[in-house]
Amino acid sequence: MEKRSNLFDLTGKVAIVTGGSRGLGLEMAKAFAEQGAHVVIASRKLEACEQVAQALARDFGVRALPVAFHAGKWDDAQRLIETAEEAFGRIDILVNNAGSSPRYSSLTAIDEALWAKVLDLNLRGPFRLSTLAAERMHKAGGGSIINISSAGALQPSEHELPYAMAKSALHTMAAGMSRLYEGKVRINTLVPGVFQTDISKAWTDDMIQTMSGLVPMGRLGQPREIVGAALYLASDAASYTTGAVLKVDGGWAYSRG
């Protein structure tokens, strides 16, 4: 029997991962490099990006480019795209992973500055970056954009409402852009639940136990468990998938009444 080719092979592709220096972004960047992709690690702290880029190049034999980037700054999107194009001559995959949900004491305590910060980082920046990347991908023949949303966008709470609203808008953006590019550029939304990343190191055992109890699978996700879904959406395995919303949350969203 003829051996099937690797559907997840990304050899020679170029992937940009925002927020790629830690957490789920780092896991996705490593997975892409493991499958042969050259990777642009884009995050606010250049030193952290440089460390990750060096490790990917060493461990997987690919090219990895560190770029200081703030997802909430409109002009940074243009600079990131141009830097990636200048270095590699192409962009095949974009992962809009950078995001943040600042804490607040109540909904009425949210001021205009916090509101703008959340919307800039989680929606305005990804929109600008996606439109710039999609135009180039379309002209080059195709590509994949993966927007990282949150289970909170499907089942929001009062503790993260501006963040959840911004993330849910990414679903709308992906649906509209998918129609615009007719599948040549695939735009999908990946919805993680609660994962034990760097942020979770500050959580107490009681907090982890409480959150785990809300998940039908009875536990939080491990960072590496985002990889299968990300590789699927980035690769030819998802050649007929665009405008989709894929949950990786242990069944958390919509699990409560």
C-alpha positions as CSV (number, residue, x, y, z in Angstrom):
1,M,0.0,0.0,0.0
2,E,1.3,3.4,-1.0
3,K,2.2,5.6,2.0
4,R,0.2,8.7,2.4
5,S,2.0,12.0,2.4
6,N,2.1,14.1,5.6
7,L,-1.0,16.3,5.4
8,F,0.5,18.6,8.1
9,D,3.8,19.1,6.2
10,L,4.7,22.8,6.2
11,T,8.1,22.5,4.6
12,G,9.2,25.8,3.1
13,K,6.2,27.7,4.3
14,V,6.5,31.0,6.2
15,A,4.4,31.5,9.4
16,I,4.0,34.6,11.5
17,V,2.9,34.0,15.0
18,T,2.1,37.0,17.1
19,G,2.6,36.6,20.8
20,G,4.8,33.7,19.8
21,S,7.4,34.0,22.5
22,R,5.4,32.1,25.2
23,G,2.3,30.2,26.0
24,L,0.1,28.9,23.2
25,G,1.8,31.0,20.7
26,L,5.2,29.4,21.5
27,E,3.7,25.9,21.2
28,M,2.2,26.7,17.8
29,A,5.5,28.3,16.6
30,K,7.4,25.1,17.7
31,A,4.8,22.9,15.9
32,F,5.1,24.8,12.7
33,A,8.9,24.7,12.8
34,E,8.8,21.0,13.6
35,Q,6.8,20.5,10.4
36,G,9.4,22.5,8.4
37,A,8.0,26.0,8.3
38,H,10.2,29.1,8.7
39,V,8.7,31.2,11.6
40,V,8.5,34.9,12.4
41,I,8.2,35.3,16.2
42,A,6.5,38.6,16.9
43,S,6.0,39.9,20.4
44,R,6.6,43.0,22.4
45,K,9.8,41.9,24.1
46,L,12.5,41.5,21.4
47,E,14.9,39.5,23.7
48,A,12.2,36.9,24.4
49,C,11.6,36.6,20.6
50,E,15.3,36.2,20.0
51,Q,15.6,33.4,22.5
52,V,12.7,31.5,20.9
53,A,14.0,32.1,17.4
54,Q,17.4,30.8,18.2
55,A,15.9,27.7,19.8
56,L,13.7,26.9,16.8
57,A,16.6,27.4,14.3
58,R,18.8,25.1,16.4
59,D,16.2,22.4,17.2
60,F,14.5,22.2,13.8
61,G,16.9,23.5,11.2
62,V,14.5,26.2,10.0
63,R,15.0,30.0,9.7
64,A,13.4,31.9,12.5
65,L,13.1,35.7,12.7
66,P,12.5,37.6,15.9
67,V,10.5,40.9,15.5
68,A,9.5,43.3,18.2
69,F,5.8,43.9,17.6
70,H,2.8,45.5,19.5
71,A,-0.5,44.0,18.2
72,G,-2.3,47.1,19.5
73,K,-0.5,49.5,17.3
74,W,-1.9,50.0,13.8
75,D,1.4,50.9,12.2
76,D,3.2,48.0,13.7
77,A,1.2,45.7,11.4
78,Q,2.6,47.2,8.3
79,R,6.1,47.0,9.6
80,L,5.8,43.3,10.6
81,I,4.4,42.3,7.3
82,E,7.1,44.2,5.4
83,T,9.8,42.8,7.6
84,A,8.6,39.2,7.0
85,E,8.4,39.7,3.3
86,E,11.8,41.2,3.1
87,A,13.3,38.3,5.0
88,F,11.5,35.4,3.3
89,G,9.8,36.8,0.2
90,R,6.4,35.3,1.1
91,I,3.9,34.8,3.9
92,D,1.8,31.6,4.0
93,I,0.4,31.5,7.5
94,L,-0.6,34.2,10.0
95,V,-1.6,33.4,13.6
96,N,-3.2,36.3,15.4
97,N,-2.5,35.0,18.9
98,A,-1.4,38.1,20.8
99,G,-4.1,39.3,23.3
100,S,-4.8,40.4,26.8
101,S,-7.7,40.8,29.2
102,P,-6.9,43.4,31.9
103,R,-8.7,43.0,35.2
104,Y,-11.3,45.5,36.4
105,S,-13.4,45.7,39.6
106,S,-16.8,46.2,37.8
107,L,-18.3,47.0,34.4
108,T,-18.9,50.6,35.5
109,A,-15.3,50.9,36.6
110,I,-14.1,50.3,33.0
111,D,-12.8,53.6,31.7
112,E,-12.2,54.7,28.1
113,A,-8.5,54.0,28.3
114,L,-9.0,50.4,29.3
115,W,-11.7,49.9,26.7
116,A,-9.5,51.2,24.0
117,K,-6.5,49.1,25.1
118,V,-8.5,45.9,25.0
119,L,-10.1,46.6,21.6
120,D,-6.8,47.8,20.1
121,L,-4.9,44.7,21.1
122,N,-7.6,42.0,20.6
123,L,-9.4,43.3,17.6
124,R,-8.1,46.4,15.8
125,G,-4.6,45.0,15.5
126,P,-5.6,41.6,14.3
127,F,-7.9,43.2,11.8
128,R,-5.2,45.3,10.3
129,L,-2.6,42.5,10.3
130,S,-5.1,40.1,8.7
131,T,-6.1,42.5,5.9
132,L,-2.5,43.2,5.0
133,A,-1.5,39.6,5.1
134,A,-4.6,38.3,3.2
135,E,-4.0,40.7,0.3
136,R,-0.5,39.4,-0.2
137,M,-1.5,35.8,0.3
138,H,-4.2,36.2,-2.3
139,K,-1.9,37.6,-4.9
140,A,0.6,34.8,-4.2
141,G,-2.0,32.1,-4.6
142,G,-3.2,31.3,-1.1
143,G,-2.5,31.1,2.6
144,S,-4.0,30.5,6.0
145,I,-5.0,33.0,8.7
146,I,-5.8,31.6,12.2
147,N,-7.4,34.0,14.7
148,I,-7.0,32.9,18.3
149,S,-10.3,33.6,20.1
150,S,-11.4,32.5,23.6
151,A,-14.0,30.3,25.1
152,G,-15.2,33.5,26.8
153,A,-16.3,34.7,23.4
154,L,-18.8,31.9,23.3
155,Q,-19.7,31.9,26.9
156,P,-18.7,35.3,28.4
157,S,-18.7,36.4,32.0
158,E,-18.8,39.8,33.6
159,H,-15.1,39.5,34.5
160,E,-13.8,39.6,31.0
161,L,-16.6,41.2,28.9
162,P,-14.6,43.7,26.8
163,Y,-12.1,41.0,26.0
164,A,-14.9,38.5,25.1
165,M,-16.6,41.1,22.9
166,A,-13.4,41.8,21.0
167,K,-12.7,38.1,20.6
168,S,-16.2,37.3,19.3
169,A,-15.7,40.0,16.7
170,L,-12.8,38.0,15.3
171,H,-15.4,35.3,14.5
172,T,-17.3,37.8,12.4
173,M,-14.1,39.0,10.7
174,A,-13.1,35.5,9.7
175,A,-16.6,34.8,8.3
176,G,-16.6,37.9,6.2
177,M,-13.0,37.6,5.0
178,S,-13.6,34.0,4.1
179,R,-16.3,35.0,1.7
180,L,-14.2,37.8,0.2
181,Y,-11.3,35.5,-0.7
182,E,-13.4,32.5,-1.7
183,G,-11.1,29.9,-0.1
184,K,-7.9,31.0,-1.7
185,V,-7.0,32.6,1.6
186,R,-8.5,30.5,4.4
187,I,-9.5,32.4,7.5
188,N,-10.5,30.4,10.5
189,T,-11.0,30.9,14.3
190,L,-9.5,28.7,16.9
191,V,-11.2,28.9,20.3
192,P,-9.0,27.7,23.3
193,G,-10.4,27.1,26.7
194,V,-8.4,27.4,29.9
195,F,-4.8,26.2,29.5
196,Q,-2.0,25.9,32.0
197,T,0.4,28.4,30.4
198,D,2.7,31.0,32.0
199,I,-0.3,33.0,33.2
200,S,-1.6,30.0,35.2
201,K,1.6,29.9,37.4
202,A,0.1,32.6,39.5
203,W,-3.1,30.6,40.2
204,T,-3.6,28.8,43.5
205,D,-4.5,25.1,43.6
206,D,-8.0,26.0,44.7
207,M,-8.4,28.2,41.6
208,I,-7.2,25.4,39.3
209,Q,-9.5,22.9,41.0
210,T,-12.5,25.1,40.7
211,M,-11.9,25.8,37.0
212,S,-11.2,22.2,36.3
213,G,-14.5,21.3,37.8
214,L,-16.2,23.5,35.1
215,V,-14.7,21.5,32.3
216,P,-16.5,18.3,31.2
217,M,-13.1,16.6,30.8
218,G,-12.3,17.5,34.4
219,R,-9.0,19.3,33.8
220,L,-7.3,22.3,32.2
221,G,-5.5,22.0,28.9
222,Q,-1.8,21.5,28.5
223,P,-0.2,23.9,26.0
224,R,0.9,21.2,23.6
225,E,-2.8,20.2,23.2
226,I,-3.4,23.3,21.0
227,V,-1.0,21.9,18.4
228,G,-3.2,19.5,16.5
229,A,-5.9,22.1,15.8
230,A,-3.3,24.7,14.8
231,L,-1.5,22.4,12.4
232,Y,-4.8,21.3,10.9
233,L,-5.9,24.9,10.1
234,A,-2.4,26.0,8.9
235,S,-1.8,23.1,6.6
236,D,-3.3,21.5,3.5
237,A,-5.2,19.1,5.8
238,A,-7.7,22.0,6.1
239,S,-7.9,22.7,2.4
240,Y,-11.7,22.8,2.4
241,T,-12.0,24.6,5.7
242,T,-12.6,28.3,5.9
243,G,-14.7,30.5,8.1
244,A,-14.8,27.8,10.7
245,V,-14.9,28.1,14.5
246,L,-12.9,25.2,16.1
247,K,-13.1,24.8,19.9
248,V,-10.2,23.3,21.9
249,D,-11.6,23.7,25.4
250,G,-12.3,20.2,26.9
251,G,-16.0,20.9,26.3
252,W,-16.1,24.0,28.5
253,A,-18.0,26.5,26.4
254,Y,-21.8,25.9,26.5
255,S,-21.3,23.1,29.1
256,R,-23.0,25.1,31.8
257,G,-26.7,26.0,31.9
